Amino acid sequence: MNVLLITGTDTAVGKTVLTCALAAYWQTYRSQETLGIFKPIQTGSGDCELYTQLFDLNQAAEEITPLRFLLPVAPPLAAAQEGTGVDLKLAWQAFENLRRKRQWVLVEALGGLGSPVTDELTVADLARDWRLPVVLVVPIKLGAISQAVANVALARQSGVHLKGIVLNCVRPLSDEEIAGWAPIELIQSLTNVPVLGTLPYLADTTDLSQLAQVASNLDMEQLMMDF
């Protein structure tokens, strides 16, 4: 399947940074292949606008994000505030249309695997129902190990195809802090899921050359396998 869903353990853990890094990698090294970026639901503002600013996607805003709500809270709560609901059928149709037109599609999830999409479904349920292979972003901080273990357990319980974990430095860290808070061998041993690399802290997350470079240091073969 030519799709990869980027999700995380929570909000603000680096999903957008990884999505941008992978898109920059495509633009730099695989420009002959057509790429689409998709975020099924956005609450508040930010990601759709950023993707439009950084990349020449030839996608209208509704093709990137078909469902948008003003309040930056969970989608069912934001929809209720606007007196409407979360129309996943509309999101699915937009996704299918984009997937048919592009060779590769990066899908950024909202929140973490356990974040609600509707009153009944989470991001993990969406990944399972849409049959999306998933990469999990884990922020490097105190508690990273338990977050990785818990989210991998949720992925397995939900029937999600989890391709691997990407660790992300959400702030400047020393090598000792990285090794102490997110030891790769221990995380892999406890989860039985490969760690596909570590994103360093980026002061400027809009520098496309730097984004492409950090993506090239990930296990891109594993990330793109079975697309």
BELQUIPE-V584826 format. One line per field, one symbol per residue. ss: DSSP state (a for helix, b for strand, c for the rest). psi: psi as a letter, one per 20 degrees, with the letter a starting at -180 (. if undefined). Layout:
ss: ???
psi: ???
//
This chain:
ss: ccbbbbbbccccccaaaaaaaaaaaaaaacccccbbbbccbbbcccaaaaaaaaccccccaaaaccbbbcccccaaaaaaaccccccaaaaaaaaaaaaaaccbbbbbcccccccbcccccbaaaaaaaccccbbbbbbccccaaaaaaaaaaaaaaacccbbbbbbbccccccaaaaaaaccaaaaaaaacccbbbbbccccccccaaaaaaaaacccaaaaaccc
psi: plqppoaaiaqlijghggghggghgghgiliippqqppohpppbrfgghghhghqnilpqhihgnhopqgpmaqghggghhjkaaonhgggggggggghhiqhqppoprpbahjppgaihqrhggggghilpqqppppqorpihghgggghhgggghikpnohrppqpoirpqrhggghhhmoghgghghhkpqojrpprpohojjohhhghghhiirmhghhipj.
//
